[in-house]
Amino acid sequence: MDLQLSGRTALVTGASKGMGLEVVRVLQEEGVTVVTASRSVTPELAETGAVPLIGDLSQPDVPARIVAEALGVAGTLDILVNNVGGGDAGAPGAGFLDFPDHAWSSTIDLNLFAAVRTTRAALPALLASRGAVVNVSSDSARRPHTAPLPYGAAKAALNAVTKGLSEEFGPQGVRFNTVSPSSTRTALWEGEQSFGADLAQAMGLTQEELVAALPSQMGMLTGRFIEPREIATTIAYLVSPLAASVHGANWVVDAGVSKTIA
């Protein structure tokens, strides 16, 4: 399917690996010129040929610099994908009392304020191009018990901000939507030093056993983790003209988990 994106320009944050990297690949396949933002350039990102910009978007002054540099490279901006996220997961099973103020603030800086600041800086260009923004959230915003509470809370706030931006700027031609994935096959689960590795150790399982068993235990009807490309193709559709009437939506990609909960 031709998404009618050829010749457009995009800025994708958190693009060095996982879902962000796959978004870069999918957009390029559709003829988009992609500029990326991440704290480092992985070999996989370098292989895409996208223009890499370096910076920690959780720092207050970095998003505006990144957007200015992206516009300096591309000249215009049609698409913004705020994918950067993550943060301190704490020890497996960590609860509310295990997260001090600095854990909350760092998580909110990365998962909420990075998107807020990047969007603020990019809005003049997006208004000029009548562009589209997708903010990558998480189904933990709806099911906070599935992730560290600061993370779920930050993503819930991101959903609210996205809806508010849609209502304010949709009439001016800029579309805002959110994609909320459930557990996706990334380094978070499969990396050697990762949340998945720590959780498997705490449960007395190998990491492979955890990855094989967890989707069904979570109620994912497919019985498997979501692939990053499934998220990336959803995002590509949402920023395309084919989704011109999709405003302020939260597209949940959870392999049916929502059907198993009240």
C-alpha positions in Angstrom: 0.0 0.0 0.0 1.3 3.4 -0.9 0.9 5.7 2.1 1.5 8.8 0.0 4.4 9.9 2.1 7.1 10.2 -0.6 9.0 13.4 -0.4 8.1 14.3 3.2 10.4 14.9 6.1 10.3 13.4 9.5 12.0 13.7 12.9 12.0 10.5 14.9 13.3 10.5 18.5 14.7 7.6 20.4 15.7 6.1 17.1 18.8 4.2 17.9 17.1 0.8 18.5 13.9 -1.0 19.0 10.6 0.6 17.9 12.3 3.9 17.0 14.8 2.3 14.7 12.0 0.3 13.0 10.0 3.5 12.5 13.0 5.0 10.7 13.2 2.0 8.4 9.5 1.9 7.6 9.3 5.7 6.9 12.3 5.5 4.6 10.6 2.6 2.7 7.8 5.0 2.1 10.1 7.6 0.6 10.4 9.9 3.7 13.6 11.8 4.5 14.3 11.0 8.1 16.3 12.8 10.7 16.8 11.0 14.0 17.5 12.0 17.6 19.1 9.7 20.1 21.9 9.7 22.7 24.1 7.6 20.5 24.3 6.2 17.0 24.2 2.5 16.9 25.6 0.5 13.9 22.0 -0.4 13.0 20.9 3.2 12.9 24.0 4.2 10.9 23.1 1.6 8.3 19.8 3.2 7.6 21.5 6.3 6.2 19.2 8.6 8.2 20.6 11.9 9.4 21.6 11.3 13.1 21.5 14.0 15.7 22.9 13.4 19.1 21.4 14.6 22.4 19.7 13.6 25.6 16.1 14.8 25.1 15.4 14.5 28.8 17.5 17.7 29.3 15.5 20.9 29.0 17.6 22.7 26.4 18.2 19.7 24.1 14.8 19.3 22.3 14.8 22.8 20.9 18.4 22.4 19.7 17.6 19.1 18.0 14.6 20.5 16.2 16.6 23.5 15.0 19.3 21.2 13.7 16.7 19.0 12.0 15.2 22.0 10.2 18.7 23.0 9.2 19.2 19.7 7.6 15.7 19.1 6.1 14.5 22.7 5.6 11.0 21.7 6.7 9.2 19.2 8.9 6.1 17.2 8.0 6.2 14.4 10.6 7.3 14.2 14.2 7.4 10.8 16.1 8.1 11.3 19.8 9.3 7.8 20.5 11.9 8.4 23.1 11.1 6.8 26.5 12.0 4.4 29.2 13.7 5.1 32.5 14.5 3.5 35.8 12.4 0.3 36.2 13.7 -0.3 39.7 14.1 -3.8 41.1 11.7 -6.5 39.9 8.4 -6.0 41.8 9.3 -2.5 42.9 6.3 -0.7 44.3 5.2 2.9 45.0 7.4 3.3 48.1 10.5 2.1 46.2 10.6 5.2 43.9 12.1 8.4 45.4 11.5 11.8 43.9 14.5 11.6 41.6 13.1 8.5 40.0 9.8 10.2 39.4 11.4 13.3 38.0 13.8 11.6 35.6 11.1 9.3 34.3 8.7 12.2 33.7 11.4 14.2 32.1 12.1 11.4 29.6 8.6 10.1 28.9 6.6 13.4 29.1 8.7 16.5 29.0 10.9 15.3 26.1 7.8 15.1 23.9 6.3 18.3 25.3 9.5 20.3 24.6 10.2 18.7 21.2 6.6 19.3 20.1 6.7 22.9 21.3 9.9 23.6 19.3 8.6 21.8 16.2 5.1 23.3 16.1 5.8 26.4 13.9 7.2 24.1 11.2 4.4 21.6 11.6 1.8 24.3 11.4 3.4 25.5 8.2 3.4 22.0 6.6 0.1 20.9 8.2 2.0 18.0 9.6 1.3 15.0 11.8 2.6 14.0 15.2 2.5 10.5 16.8 3.5 10.2 20.5 4.5 6.7 21.5 2.8 5.9 24.8 2.2 2.5 26.5 -0.7 0.3 27.5 0.8 0.8 31.0 -1.0 4.2 31.0 -4.3 2.1 31.1 -2.9 -0.8 33.2 -0.4 0.8 35.6 0.2 -2.5 37.4 2.1 -3.8 34.3 5.0 -1.4 34.7 6.8 0.8 37.3 4.2 3.4 38.5 6.2 6.5 37.4 6.4 5.2 33.9 2.7 4.4 33.6 1.8 7.8 35.1 4.1 9.7 32.7 2.5 7.8 29.7 -1.0 8.5 31.0 -0.1 12.2 31.1 1.3 12.0 27.6 -2.0 10.6 26.4 -3.8 13.6 28.0 -1.4 16.1 26.4 -1.8 14.5 23.0 -5.5 14.8 23.2 -5.3 18.4 24.3 -2.9 19.2 21.5 -5.2 17.6 19.0 -8.1 19.7 20.2 -6.1 22.9 20.0 -4.1 22.5 16.8 -6.3 20.1 14.8 -8.4 22.9 13.5 -5.1 24.5 12.3 -4.1 21.5 10.3 -1.8 19.5 12.6 -2.9 16.0 13.6 -1.9 14.5 16.9 -2.3 10.8 17.8 -0.9 8.3 20.3 0.1 4.7 19.8 0.1 2.5 22.9 1.9 -0.8 22.6 1.9 -3.6 25.0 4.9 -5.8 25.5 7.1 -5.5 22.4 10.1 -7.6 21.4 12.9 -5.2 22.2 16.1 -5.1 24.2 14.0 -4.2 27.3 13.0 -7.8 27.4 15.8 -9.6 25.5 18.9 -7.6 26.3 21.7 -9.1 28.4 21.4 -6.4 31.0 17.8 -5.5 30.9 14.5 -5.5 32.8 13.7 -8.8 31.3 16.9 -10.3 32.4 16.4 -9.0 36.0 12.8 -10.2 36.1 13.7 -13.7 34.8 16.4 -14.0 37.5 14.0 -12.9 40.2 11.5 -15.5 39.0 14.0 -18.3 38.7 13.7 -18.6 35.0 15.9 -18.3 32.0 15.4 -15.2 29.9 14.2 -17.4 27.0 11.6 -19.1 29.3 10.3 -15.7 30.5 10.0 -14.3 26.9 8.2 -17.5 25.8 5.7 -17.7 28.7 5.0 -14.0 29.5 2.7 -13.1 26.6 0.1 -15.8 27.3 0.3 -15.1 31.0 -0.5 -11.4 30.2 -3.5 -12.3 28.2 -2.0 -11.5 24.8 -4.2 -13.5 22.4 -1.4 -14.1 19.9 0.7 -15.8 22.5 3.8 -13.8 21.5 5.4 -10.5 21.9 4.5 -7.7 19.5 7.2 -7.1 16.8 8.6 -3.6 16.6 7.7 -3.4 12.9 4.0 -3.9 13.8 4.2 -0.7 15.9 6.2 1.1 13.2 3.7 0.4 10.4 0.9 1.6 12.7 2.8 4.9 13.2 3.5 5.2 9.5 -0.2 4.9 8.7 -1.2 7.4 11.3 1.2 10.1 10.0 0.1 9.5 6.4 -2.7 11.2 4.4 -4.6 8.0 4.5 -5.3 8.7 8.2 -6.4 12.3 7.5 -9.5 12.0 9.6 -7.8 10.4 12.6 -7.4 13.1 15.2 -6.7 12.7 18.9 -6.9 8.9 18.9 -5.0 6.5 21.1 -4.4 3.4 19.0 -3.8 0.5 21.3 -1.6 -2.3 19.9 -1.8 -4.9 22.7 -2.4 -8.3 21.0 -5.9 -8.4 22.5 -4.9 -7.8 26.2 -7.7 -5.2 26.5 -10.2 -8.0 25.7 -9.1 -10.0 28.7 -9.6 -7.2 31.3 -12.8 -5.5 32.5 
